[in-house]
Amino acid sequence: MKDFRVESDSIGELQIPKEAYYGVQTLRAKNNFHITNSKMHPLLIESLADVKKACAITNIKTKALDEKIGNAIIEACNDIIEGKYRDEFIVDPIQGGAGTSANMNANEVIANIALEKLDSIKGNYNLVHPNDHVNLSQSTNDVFPTSGKITAIKLLYKLLAELEELYKDLMVKAIEFKDVIKMGRTQLEDAVPTTLGKEFQAYAAAIKRDIRRTKMSIEELEYVNMGATAIGTGINASKDFLDEIVIELDRVCDLNLKPCEDLVDGTQNLDCYGFVSGNLKTLAISLSKMSNDLRLMNSGPRAGLSEVFLPAKQNGSSIMPGKVNPVIPEVVNQISFNVIGNDTTIAMACEGGQLELNAFEPIIFYNLFESIQTLTNGINTFRINAIKDLKANEENCRRHVDNSIGLITAANPYIGYEKSAKIAKEALKTNKTVKSLLLEQEIFDEEKIDDILDPKHMLEPK
């Protein structure tokens, strides 16, 4: 018993390791939820401390909390925000109870840190109580969603920074490849000429839209329901607290936080996460399509398209010597598949709430944070290890163009669709070039044919 202290709750008593800063409700959650065998996201822990700090400051201002106790709570929160005591947050990120376990984990750890700062012992909740003091004027139902939104915003700003760098790198390639003529393809079949630069400019345009959507996602999450307490009615919170808490929280976080216009709506409806996740899914689709294109254009090096050279990053086979695979686009594809799956989970969880509360924010946050973070990390390796040093195989690009039947499209305005189609079929059957067939049929002189079939003349309306 010397190594334990005994704590009790409405369920009964439990032995808590004597040196632990968490308490009985945290340990119950630890015992109940062996789901992911991982801990809460570090930024969620930090965000919980942000919220608790702001609440303590506000409760001191409104005279609801003794200043000495409140300051000890604030100091405890500062320690957690600085990265201390992270091992004391032991609750699985996927948990029942709408986040109550995560909230109580924070309440208990902060209370026990505060007790030590007041020269007391862990578990002396008569002096600093997890619920009565740390959780004063709050409920899990405003603390947990607000902490999740703050975490998502912090993660989205990191994603936004990577997206802006990716956009710049793609535009650099668009300029570098602006004169590299290659064959455009539709349905994987030869179409008409384009340039590699135009393709990369199109990739950049898609990412520019994703930057705009990411900014919209951040704005969507800036509205928080602090002061709503249990169901949005603000029970057990004073009007003074309600007026001040979001202002104080934004001072702590500096994230342009604003109170929800309707706290009942902000407590029961989670469509904002569906919106954010949908934007992440759209980004994943753009990245995966781009990765597909690069893998196709890189294919070969001798039996494929071989229009670009992705940087060689690692051996591609344990049996085939010299084989190099497009591992970076491949990992971006896999991240994208996972994000798309996470979006389905988030959509179902947002839909799954009943009446005054949605109990499924833990799974929403788990998947949302994973989507944002893996996209951020994936974009980083994509631009550094694939885009920056990507090279064009100009010679092969031009060879594909010169041998393509698609060049006959440029002759349509001169000889009509049907005659052009016959020449295309004959070129395919005889393996002759479009130019040679036009010469054989003496439709134009060589100078005119060269002018019509010049790929540079096919890059813009004429």
VOROTOR-831850 format. One record per residue (C-alpha): residue number from 1; residue in one letter; z, y negated, x. Coordinates in steps of 0.1 Angstrom, whole numbers. Layout:
VOROTOR-831850
   num   residu       w       v       u
   NUM        a       Z       Y       X
...
//
This chain:
VOROTOR-831850
   num   residu       w       v       u
     1        m       0       0       0
     2        k       4     -23      30
     3        d     -33     -26      33
     4        f     -38     -36      -4
     5        r     -27     -61     -30
     6        v     -26     -53     -67
     7        e     -45     -75     -91
     8        s     -49     -71    -128
     9        d     -73     -82    -156
    10        s     -77     -74    -193
    11        i     -89     -39    -183
    12        g     -59     -30    -161
    13        e     -48     -30    -124
    14        l     -68     -24     -93
    15        q     -59     -22     -56
    16        i     -78     -49     -37
    17        p     -81     -47       1
    18        k     -54     -71      14
    19        e     -78     -91      35
    20        a    -105     -94       9
    21        y    -112    -128      -6
    22        y    -128    -113     -37
    23        g    -106    -100     -66
    24        v    -102     -75     -94
    25        q    -132     -86    -115
    26        t    -155     -85     -84
    27        l    -143     -51     -74
    28        r    -149     -37    -109
    29        a    -185     -50    -108
    30        k    -189     -35     -74
    31        n    -178      -1     -87
    32        n    -199      -4    -119
    33        f    -232     -16    -104
    34        h    -247       6     -77
    35        i    -282      -6     -85
    36        t    -301     -20     -55
    37        n    -275     -14     -28
    38        s    -280     -50     -17
    39        k    -261     -83     -22
    40        m    -270    -114     -40
    41        h    -295    -137     -24
    42        p    -279    -160       2
    43        l    -293    -191     -14
    44        l    -278    -180     -48
    45        i    -244    -177     -31
    46        e    -249    -212     -17
    47        s    -260    -225     -51
    48        l    -230    -210     -68
    49        a    -208    -229     -43
    50        d    -229    -261     -50
    51        v    -221    -258     -87
    52        k    -184    -251     -82
    53        k    -181    -280     -58
    54        a    -197    -304     -83
    55        c    -175    -291    -111
    56        a    -143    -296     -90
    57        i    -154    -331     -81
    58        t    -161    -339    -117
    59        n    -128    -323    -130
    60        i    -109    -344    -105
    61        k    -127    -375    -117
    62        t    -119    -367    -154
    63        k     -82    -360    -145
    64        a     -86    -324    -157
    65        l     -78    -309    -123
    66        d     -50    -317     -99
    67        e     -65    -335     -69
    68        k     -47    -314     -43
    69        i     -60    -281     -59
    70        g     -94    -297     -65
    71        n     -98    -308     -29
    72        a     -89    -273     -17
    73        i    -116    -259     -40
    74        i    -141    -284     -26
    75        e    -133    -275      10
    76        a    -137    -238       1
    77        c    -171    -245     -14
    78        n    -181    -264      17
    79        d    -173    -234      38
    80        i    -195    -212      17
    81        i    -223    -237      17
    82        e    -221    -237      55
    83        g    -226    -199      55
    84        k    -191    -186      58
    85        y    -176    -158      38
    86        r    -210    -144      28
    87        d    -197    -108      32
    88        e    -172    -114       4
    89        f    -200    -117     -22
    90        i    -203     -79     -28
    91        v    -217     -78     -64
    92        d    -251     -62     -68
    93        p    -278     -87     -78
    94        i    -288     -65    -108
    95        q    -257     -64    -130
    96        g    -247     -63    -167
    97        g    -228     -91    -183
    98        a    -254    -120    -180
    99        g    -241    -129    -145
   100        t    -204    -129    -153
   101        s    -198    -107    -123
   102        a    -216    -130     -99
   103        n    -197    -160    -114
   104        m    -164    -143    -110
   105        n    -172    -132     -75
   106        a    -176    -169     -67
   107        n    -145    -179     -86
   108        e    -123    -154     -69
   109        v    -136    -160     -34
   110        i    -133    -197     -37
   111        a     -98    -194     -52
   112        n     -85    -173     -24
   113        i    -101    -195       3
   114        a     -85    -225     -14
   115        l     -51    -207     -15
   116        e     -53    -202      23
   117        k     -61    -239      28
   118        l     -29    -247       8
   119        d      -9    -224      31
   120        s      -5    -198       4
   121        i     -16    -161       2
   122        k     -46    -144     -13
   123        g     -39    -134     -49
   124        n     -14    -161     -56
   125        y     -33    -172     -87
   126        n      -3    -191    -101
   127        l     -13    -218     -77
   128        v     -51    -216     -77
   129        h     -66    -195    -105
   130        p    -102    -183    -104
   131        n    -107    -190    -142
   132        d     -82    -218    -149
   133        h     -91    -239    -119
   134        v    -123    -228    -101
   135        n    -141    -221    -135
   136        l    -125    -251    -153
   137        s    -149    -267    -179
   138        q    -174    -240    -172
   139        s    -188    -207    -184
   140        t    -209    -181    -168
   141        n    -236    -191    -193
   142        d    -241    -225    -177
   143        v    -230    -218    -141
   144        f    -252    -188    -135
   145        p    -285    -201    -149
   146        t    -279    -235    -132
   147        s    -273    -217     -99
   148        g    -304    -196    -104
   149        k    -325    -226    -110
   150        i    -312    -244     -80
   151        t    -319    -213     -58
   152        a    -354    -210     -72
   153        i    -361    -247     -66
   154        k    -349    -244     -29
   155        l    -372    -214     -25
   156        l    -401    -231     -42
   157        y    -399    -260     -18
   158        k    -403    -235      11
   159        l    -433    -219      -7
   160        l    -448    -253     -13
   161        a    -446    -262      24
   162        e    -464    -230      33
   163        l    -491    -236       6
   164        e    -498    -270      20
   165        e    -502    -256      55
   166        l    -525    -229      42
   167        y    -546    -255      24
   168        k    -550    -275      57
   169        d    -559    -243      76
   170        l    -585    -233      51
   171        m    -601    -268      52
   172        v    -602    -266      90
   173        k    -622    -234      86
   174        a    -644    -249      59
   175        i    -654    -276      84
   176        e    -657    -252     113
   177        f    -680    -229      93
   178        k    -700    -256      74
   179        d    -733    -247      91
   180        v    -728    -209      92
   181        i    -754    -197      66
   182        k    -747    -164      50
   183        m    -758    -144      20
   184        g    -740    -151     -12
   185        r    -733    -120     -34
   186        t    -726    -115     -70
   187        q    -713     -81     -83
   188        l    -715     -71     -46
   189        e    -753     -74     -47
   190        d    -774     -99     -28
   191        a    -776    -132     -46
   192        v    -787    -164     -28
   193        p    -777    -180       5
   194        t    -745    -201       9
   195        t    -724    -210      39
   196        l    -692    -196      51
   197        g    -678    -231      50
   198        k    -685    -234      13
   199        e    -666    -201       7
   200        f    -636    -214      26
   201        q    -637    -247       8
   202        a    -636    -228     -25
   203        y    -605    -209     -12
   204        a    -589    -242      -3
   205        a    -597    -256     -38
   206        a    -579    -226     -54
   207        i    -549    -232     -32
   208        k    -549    -269     -40
   209        r    -545    -259     -77
   210        d    -517    -235     -68
   211        i    -499    -264     -50
   212        r    -501    -285     -82
   213        r    -488    -256    -102
   214        t    -459    -250     -78
   215        k    -449    -287     -81
   216        m    -450    -282    -119
   217        s    -428    -251    -116
   218        i    -402    -272     -96
   219        e    -402    -298    -123
   220        e    -397    -272    -150
   221        l    -366    -259    -133
   222        e    -350    -293    -127
   223        y    -334    -293    -162
   224        v    -300    -275    -161
   225        n    -275    -267    -189
   226        m    -242    -276    -171
   227        g    -217    -286    -197
   228        a    -231    -262    -222
   229        t    -203    -237    -215
   230        a    -205    -206    -236
   231        i    -234    -212    -261
   232        g    -244    -248    -256
   233        t    -218    -264    -278
   234        g    -197    -275    -248
   235        i    -165    -258    -259
   236        n    -136    -263    -234
   237        a    -155    -291    -216
   238        s    -147    -327    -222
   239        k    -173    -353    -231
   240        d    -165    -371    -198
   241        f    -172    -339    -179
   242        l    -205    -334    -198
   243        d    -216    -370    -190
   244        e    -208    -366    -153
   245        i    -214    -331    -142
   246        v    -252    -331    -137
   247        i    -251    -364    -120
   248        e    -225    -351     -96
   249        l    -243    -318     -91
   250        d    -275    -337     -81
   251        r    -254    -356     -56
   252        v    -244    -323     -41
   253        c    -279    -307     -41
   254        d    -303    -337     -40
   255        l    -329    -318     -61
   256        n    -336    -343     -89
   257        l    -316    -323    -114
   258        k    -314    -335    -150
   259        p    -295    -323    -181
   260        c    -313    -303    -207
   261        e    -322    -323    -237
   262        d    -308    -296    -260
   263        l    -279    -276    -244
   264        v    -282    -249    -270
   265        d    -319    -245    -263
   266        g    -312    -246    -226
   267        t    -286    -218    -229
   268        q    -305    -193    -251
   269        n    -342    -198    -242
   270        l    -356    -188    -208
   271        d    -392    -196    -212
   272        c    -391    -218    -181
   273        y    -388    -187    -160
   274        g    -418    -172    -177
   275        f    -437    -204    -169
   276        v    -427    -203    -132
   277        s    -434    -166    -128
   278        g    -468    -170    -145
   279        n    -477    -196    -119
   280        l    -465    -173     -91
   281        k    -487    -146    -106
   282        t    -517    -169    -106
   283        l    -510    -177     -69
   284        a    -508    -140     -62
   285        i    -542    -135     -79
   286        s    -558    -162     -58
   287        l    -544    -148     -26
   288        s    -553    -113     -34
   289        k    -589    -122     -42
   290        m    -592    -142     -10
   291        s    -578    -112       9
   292        n    -603     -89      -8
   293        d    -631    -111       3
   294        l    -619    -112      39
   295        r    -616     -75      41
   296        l    -651     -71      28
   297        m    -666     -97      51
   298        n    -647     -82      80
   299        s    -658     -46      72
   300        g    -675     -26      99
   301        p    -677     -36     127
   302        r    -711     -19     127
   303        a    -714       0      94
   304        g    -701     -28      71
   305        l    -708     -65      64
   306        s    -693     -77      96
   307        e    -697    -114      87
   308        v    -663    -125     100
   309        f    -640    -112     127
   310        l    -603    -111     117
   311        p    -579    -113     146
   312        a    -570     -78     159
   313        k    -533     -74     153
   314        q    -525     -37     158
   315        n    -541      -2     161
   316        g    -555      10     128
   317        s    -553      47     132
   318        s    -532      75     147
   319        i    -563      97     150
   320        m    -594      74     153
   321        p    -594      56     187
   322        g    -603      19     187
   323        k    -600      15     150
   324        v    -586     -18     139
   325        n    -576     -24     103
   326        p    -573     -57      84
   327        v    -535     -53      81
   328        i    -527     -89      73
   329        p    -550     -92      42
   330        e    -537     -57      32
   331        v    -501     -69      32
   332        v    -510    -100      12
   333        n    -527     -77     -14
   334        q    -495     -56     -16
   335        i    -473     -87     -20
   336        s    -496     -98     -48
   337        f    -495     -65     -66
   338        n    -457     -67     -65
   339        v    -456    -103     -78
   340        i    -478     -93    -107
   341        g    -454     -65    -115
   342        n    -424     -88    -112
   343        d    -440    -111    -137
   344        t    -442     -84    -163
   345        t    -405     -77    -157
   346        i    -396    -113    -160
   347        a    -417    -117    -192
   348        m    -399     -88    -208
   349        a    -365    -101    -197
   350        c    -372    -136    -211
   351        e    -383    -121    -244
   352        g    -353     -97    -245
   353        g    -326    -123    -253
   354        q    -309    -123    -287
   355        l    -294    -152    -306
   356        e    -273    -176    -285
   357        l    -277    -160    -251
   358        n    -301    -141    -229
   359        a    -282    -115    -209
   360        f    -310    -106    -186
   361        e    -310    -135    -161
   362        p    -298    -112    -132
   363        i    -330     -92    -133
   364        i    -350    -124    -138
   365        f    -335    -140    -107
   366        y    -338    -108     -86
   367        n    -375    -105     -93
   368        l    -382    -143     -93
   369        f    -365    -148     -59
   370        e    -384    -118     -45
   371        s    -417    -131     -57
   372        i    -412    -166     -42
   373        q    -398    -153      -9
   374        t    -424    -126      -3
   375        l    -452    -150     -12
   376        t    -438    -176      12
   377        n    -435    -150      40
   378        g    -469    -135      32
   379        i    -487    -168      33
   380        n    -470    -176      66
   381        t    -483    -144      83
   382        f    -517    -148      65
   383        r    -525    -182      78
   384        i    -510    -176     113
   385        n    -523    -141     119
   386        a    -555    -141      99
   387        i    -568    -175      91
   388        k    -562    -197     121
   389        d    -581    -175     146
   390        l    -607    -160     123
   391        k    -642    -162     137
   392        a    -676    -161     122
   393        n    -703    -136     131
   394        e    -731    -161     128
   395        e    -758    -138     141
   396        n    -750    -111     116
   397        c    -746    -136      88
   398        r    -781    -149      95
   399        r    -796    -114      98
   400        h    -783    -105      64
   401        v    -799    -136      49
   402        d    -833    -130      66
   403        n    -834     -94      54
   404        s    -823    -102      19
   405        i    -844     -98     -12
   406        g    -824    -126     -28
   407        l    -845    -152     -10
   408        i    -872    -146     -36
   409        t    -851    -166     -61
   410        a    -863    -198     -43
   411        a    -899    -189     -53
   412        n    -891    -188     -90
   413        p    -901    -224     -97
   414        y    -934    -219     -80
   415        i    -946    -184     -91
   416        g    -923    -176    -121
   417        y    -897    -150    -127
   418        e    -919    -120    -135
   419        k    -940    -124    -103
   420        s    -909    -130     -83
   421        a    -893     -98     -97
   422        k    -924     -77     -88
   423        i    -922     -90     -52
   424        a    -885     -82     -51
   425        k    -891     -47     -63
   426        e    -919     -41     -37
   427        a    -897     -55      -9
   428        l    -870     -31     -18
   429        k    -894      -2     -21
   430        t    -913      -8      11
   431        n    -885     -23      32
   432        k    -906     -53      39
   433        t    -893     -89      39
   434        v    -900    -113      11
   435        k    -918    -136      35
   436        s    -942    -109      47
   437        l    -951     -99      11
   438        l    -958    -136       2
   439        l    -980    -138      32
   440        e    -998    -106      24
   441        q   -1005    -118     -12
   442        e   -1017    -152       2
   443        i    -997    -170     -25
   444        f    -989    -198       0
   445        d    -996    -206      36
   446        e    -970    -198      61
   447        e    -957    -233      65
   448        k    -951    -236      27
   449        i    -934    -202      26
   450        d    -911    -212      55
   451        d    -902    -243      36
   452        i    -895    -225       3
   453        l    -875    -197      20
   454        d    -855    -219      43
   455        p    -819    -211      34
   456        k    -808    -247      41
   457        h    -829    -258      12
   458        m    -811    -233     -11
   459        l    -776    -248      -6
   460        e    -779    -276     -30
   461        p    -798    -285     -62
   462        k    -835    -293     -55
//
